[in-house]
């Protein structure tokens, strides 16, 4: 699948593909994940689908859970698929067949180890190693090869790793073993928590929208029920959580200024000294919008809220060259960042609440594509608008719905159930 800019899309998001489209509930109140300093900022290919195997009892449970949820009901097909997975894990939790993988050295392709048998059994229960395929291969196995980590098992391990957001290298290290050993009852709680959150989202997300999934650290553009674009993002730290919300993108700002929240100004920036701040483009601004010196009186006024610390736009600005306005009560927005190295990490919760973008210029080109004359907002024009320090903004003719969600579990378009770590511990809160 490609996109309008020609960038290849190698991962798909079927949790969104079958949502019905009628209306969009915009600017609903954020859920209980307050952002203390939300307005502050610095900033694989899917495995080939193997059908899930259900026992007769599982099939009955799945049928009972999902028959009333067609792709055209509120929340769409994803909600129905999640209900099916809920039934599957309820069945798995109610049996004594599940046993964790024993501790030991990492298991890698080609090794022989008694634990390989246990690994094979776990992957079969999770659906990453199908029963039919494994039984066919087992006809040729002997006791001398049952403990061999073969290619078939490697394929199953890599599929498991991909859908858990792990490095798909086939090596069962501590991280992979911990994921394998997560009890079905805990996975069941995760599914229940995510279904509860789905019931608090708009019933229809819109025909064309942006979705940021916090635990996955990913932004996607969805259009006509298909993923058009995807990029990595950085979200809020645990103590500065990015809130869940639904709103619209209304404006793109080039070379944005940064009005520093008072707590960050006092705790993180003022200790650097007036000289350092001035060299970095920071000024004190009074309530009339005028720059005032870094005097003792003005610093005291900053502490009282009568004066603000602001960084000019342009090179070196903490928000980078792009800022995307999404009106909301928590003052959250999407923006560029100076700290590009963070996008190379697997865990990306480092901001004060806003969402930092890996490739903001590409997103700007996408959202501005329909503005005015076709092709007007090409790379050359964007480059001109982001040269120097002049701050300019463009209102979107057609605001784009934006949903910031917290999905630690979802079913992708290959039918694979994905899990991600509960970075804010919200699943636990819902379960309790």
N, C-alpha and C positions, 0 to 999 in steps of 0.2 A: 504494500500500500504506500502511496506517496502522498505529497501534499502540494499546496499551491506554489511553494517556493522550490519544490523539487528535492527537498531533503527526504532521505529514506526513513520510513517508519518501521522499526523492527520489533516493536512491542505494541500490543493492542490492548485495549481496555474495554472488554465486553461487559464489564459491570455497568457500562453506560449505553451499550449499543441498542438495547430494545426498549428504552424508556419511551412511553407515550408522550406526545407533544400536543398540548392544547394551550395552556397558559403558563406563566412563570410568576411565582410569588417572589417579589423583590423586596430587599431591605427588611427581612424579618429580623427580630432581635437575635443577637448571638446567644449561644448556649452557655452554660455555666463554666466557661473557661476564661475568666477575666484576664485582660492583658494590662498589667500594671503600667507599662511604659510602651504601649503598642505603637505610638506614633514615632518612636525613636528608631533610628537605623544606622548601622554601618553596613553596612550589611554584614538484547539477547534474544536472541530469537527464542520464541516460545517453543517448547518441546512438541513433537508430533502428538496429536491427541490420541490417548488411549481411553476408551470408554470406561467409566467407573463401573465396578462390579458390585452388584447388590445381591444379597441373599433374598429368598422369598419374603422373609419377614421384613427386611429393609425395604423391598419394593412396595410392600403394603403400606409401610409407614410413610414412605415418600409420597405415594399416591394420596394418602389422607391429608398430608401437609400442604400439597401444592396444587391440587386440582382446581381450586378456586382462584388461582393467580395466573392469569394469562398475560401475554406481553402487553395487553391493552388495559390492564388494571392499573390503579395508582402505584407508582414506584417501578412499574414495568417488570421485565423478565428477570432482571438481576435479583429483585426481591424474591421471586419464586425460586430461583436457583439457590439462593441463600437458605430458604426454607427447606429445600431438599437436602442441602448439606447439614442443616441442623438435625434433620431426622436421621441422617446417616451417622452422625457423631453421637446422637442419643443411643442408637443401636450399638455402636462400638463401645460406648461407656457402660452399657448394661451387660457386657460379657466379661469373662475372665481370660479372654484370649490375648489381650494386650499385655506385653511384657517389655520393659525398657531394654535398650542395648547396654550390655555391661561395659564398664569403664576399661580403659587400656590404651595402648598405642594407637595412633591414627590408622584407619584402614584405607588402603590405597589399591587401585586396580593391580591385579596380578599377585597379591599377597594371599597366603593361606592362613586362616584363623578360624577357630571354632565360632567366633562371634559373627562370622559371615552368615551363618544360618539364621541367627536372630535378626540380623540386618535385613535379610531377604524377607523374613516374615513380616517385619514392620512395614516395609515398602509395599508388600502385597495388601496389607490392611488399609494403608493410606491411599491405595489406587495408583501408585507410581510404578508398580511392577504387577502387571495383570496376571490373574490366576491362570488363564488359559495359556498365555505365552510361557509362563514359568513351568506349568505342568508338561507342556510339549518338550521343553528343554530338559525337564527332569527325567524323561524316559531314557536319555543317554547318559545320565549322571550315575556315578558310582559313589560309594562312600569316600573314595579317595579324592573326588572332585567336589563334593558337597560344600567344602569349606573354602573353595577357591573364589576369589573376587574376580568374576569374569566381565566381559564387555556388556552383556545384558544387564548385569547388576549395576555397572557403571552408568548406563543410560538411565536407569531408575533413580540412582542417587542424584545425578545431575538434574533430572527433572524435579526431584524434591527440592534441591537447592535453589533452583530458579524460582519456584513458586513461593519460597520463603525468603527471597531477597538475599540469598547467600551467594558467594562466589561459586559458580558451577564448574568446579574442577574435578569432581568425582572423589575427592579425598574426604573421608569422614573424620574430620578433626573435632575438637571440643565444641565449636559453634554448631556444626552440623549435628553432632551427637546430642547436644542440648535441645535442638529443635526436634529431632527424632523422638526424644524422650519426654517431650511435653505431653502430659497425660491427656487422653481424650476428653475428660471432664473439664479440663482447663480450656481446651479448644472449644468445647461446647459453650462455655461462658463467654468466650470471645465472639462466637457467632451470635449469641443472644444479645450481647451489647451492641453489635453492629446493626442487627435488625431493629433494635430500639432506636438507634440513631437515624436509620432510614425513615422511620415514622415521624421524625421531627424535621425532615428536609422537605422542600417543595415537592409536590406530587409529580410535577413536570419540570424538568431542568431547562427546557427551551430547545429550539431547533439548532441554535449555534451558541456555544457557550464555552467558557474556560472553567476548568475544575482543577483545584489544587488539593492533592491528597497529602495531608500533613505527615502521617507515619511513613509514607512512601517517598517523601521529599521530591514530588514530581508535579509538574503542571502539564495539562493537556488541553488542546483545542479540539472540541467535538463539533462536527457539522453534519447534518443529515444522518445522524446516528453512526457516524464513522469518525475515528480518530484522524485528525488532519496534521497535528503537530504535537511535539512533546519535548520538554526540557527538564533538566534538574533544577531544584530550588533549594534554598536554605530557609528554614522556618525558625520560630522562636524557641529559645531555651526553655527548660522546664519551669524556671522562675519567671519567664516572660513569655507565656504561651501564646501562640497564634490562635485566635478564636475561630470557631466554626461560624460561618455566616453565608448568607446569600445576598448579593447586591448586583450592581452593574458597573462595568468600566465605562467612564464618561469622558475621560480626558487623558491626553498624553502630554507630559511636561518634558521639555528638553533643557539640559543644564539646570536642573532644579536647585534651588537653595535648600538649606537644611536648618530649620529652626529647632535648636537642640532642646529636648525636654529638660526641665529644670533639674531633676534628680541626676541626670547624666552630666549636665553642665557642672554641677557642684561636686559630684563625686569622682568623675572621670577626666574632665577636661580642664577645669580651673587649676587643679594642682600642677599642670604642666607649665603654667606661667603665662603672663600676658604676651610676652615676646613670641613664644612658640605659637600661641593661638593666632596672633596677628599674621605671622608668616604663613599659617595654614588657611588663611582666608576668613577667619572668624572675626566678627564685630559684635559689639553690644548695641542693641537696638531698643530705643525707648518706645513707649506706647503710642507715639505719633509717627513711628516708622523712621526716625532719624538715628543715625549712628552717633554714639556717645563714647567718650574715652574709657579705658579700663582704670577708672579711679576707685578709691575706696568706697565712696558714696554710691557709685553705680554698681559695684559688686554687691554692696548691701541691698541695693534695690533689686538685683537679680535674685537674691535669696528670698525676697518678699514678693517676687512676681511682677514688679513694676518695670523690669528691664529683661530682655531676652537675649540669648546668645544665638547668633545666626552665622552660618557658613555660606559664603558666596558660591554660586554655581560654577561649573567648569571643572578643569583638571584638579584632581585631588579631593573633590567633594565626596563625602561619605556615601551619598546616594548615587554616585556615578553620573552618567550622562542622561539617564532616562528614569522617569517616574510615572507610574500609571495610577490614576486616581480611581478608587472604587469607594464611593461614599458609604460610611458606616460610623456608628457611634464610638467605636474603639479607635478611630483614626488610623486604621490599618491601610497600607497601600503596597503595591508591587514596585520594585525598583532595581536598578543596576547596583553594582557594588565594586569596591576596590579590592576586595579579598577573593579573587578568583580561585585561589588554591583550595578553598573549602569545598568546591564542587567535585573535587576528586575523592572526597571521603564518602564512605558508605552511610555514616550517620551524620546528618547535616542540620542539627538543631543548635544554631549559634546566634541567632538574631535577638533583638529586643521585642520581637512580635511581628514585625512586617515580613514580607516575603521577598527574598533576594532572588534575582533571576540570573541564570547562567548565560543566556543569550538575549538580552533585552532588545538589541537592535532588530533581531529577527522578529521578535514579537511585535515591535512597533511597526515594522513593515507589513506584517499580517493584518493588524487591526486597523491600519490606515489605508489598506489597499483599496477600499471602496470610497475613500474620501476624495471628492472632486473628480478631476479627469483621470481616466484609467492610466495607471503607470506613473502618476504624479509623484507618489511617495516611493521613489526608488532609492537604492543605496546611496547614490550621489546626493540626493536632496537631504536624506537623513544625515549624511556626513556634514553637510553645510550647516544644518540646524544644531549640530552638536560640536561645532568648532568654536573655540573661544569660551567666553563665560556668560554670554547673554542668555537670560532665561526667557523661553518662549513656550507657549502651550497651544494645543489644538484640541478643540471639542470634537468628540465623535458624532458624526451625523446619525449613526445608529449604535447606541450604547450596547455593549455586549454583556449578557449575564455572566456573573462570576460566582462560583460556589467554592468556598473553602471548606473541605470536609475532613472527617477523621475516620478513615476506613482502615482498620487493622485486619480486615478479612473481606475478600470479594472473590467472585468467580470470573475468570477472564474468558475471552471468546473461544478459547480452546477447550473450555469446560473444566479448567483446572482451578481448584480452590487455592487462593493465595493468602498468606498470612504475613504480617509485619509486626515488629516489636511495638508494644504499647508505650510509646515514648513519654506520654503525659500521664500514664496510669489511669486513663479514663475508663477502660474496660472494667477494671476492678471496682471503680466507683459505681458504675451502672449495675454490676453484679450484686453489690452490697445494698 
